[in-house]
Structure formats: C-alpha cells, structure tokens
Amino acid sequence: MAPVVDRLTDEYENTVEIRAMNVENDAAAAQLASSFRVQYGSTFVFVRADGTTADTLVGEVSEDALRETLDALK
C-alpha cells in the first residue's frame, strides 16, 4: 500500500493533506488512531477540514477506491 499512498500524496499535494502513520512505532500516532477507533492495520480515515470523519476504509483498498474518497474531500 505504501507505493499507492506515496503516489496519491504527491498527486493530491496542495489539495488534501495525507498523513501516513505507523501506530506500532509512534505513541502519538497510536493515541490518534485510538481516538478514531482504528482497530486494524491499513485503516484509512478521511477527515474533513472541520475535524469530522468523512469516511473510513479498512484493509487492502484499491487505488481507485482511495482516489474516489479523496476526490469527495476536495
């Protein structure tokens, strides 16, 4: 998934902010994941500018599904 996320991060630069976090190695990231009730690896939480959750995708997600969700945030 990392290559897809990296590609989308570059493509959506200046449009949406993408943050990739590894909760296994970062206590702050683990706390943030907990606040969004993330329970599984490869969980994508899409947050609107006002801080509300727009969507959540879990597991191995297609690039098209990620792109569709990102486009909805623009």
Residue pairs with C-beta under 8 A, 6 or more apart in sequence:
1 42
1 60
1 61
2 20
4 63
4 66
5 18
5 20
5 66
7 63
8 18
8 63
8 66
8 67
8 70
9 18
9 20
12 18
12 70
15 74
16 70
16 73
16 74
18 70
21 29
21 32
21 33
22 29
23 29
23 30
23 33
23 38
24 30
33 43
36 45
36 53
36 56
38 45
40 58
40 59
42 58
42 59
42 60
42 61
43 56
43 57
43 58
43 59
44 56
44 57
44 58
44 61
44 66
44 69
45 53
45 56
46 53
46 54
46 55
46 56
46 57
46 69
46 70
46 72
46 73
47 53
47 54
48 54
48 73
54 69
54 72
54 73
55 69
55 72
57 65
57 66
57 69
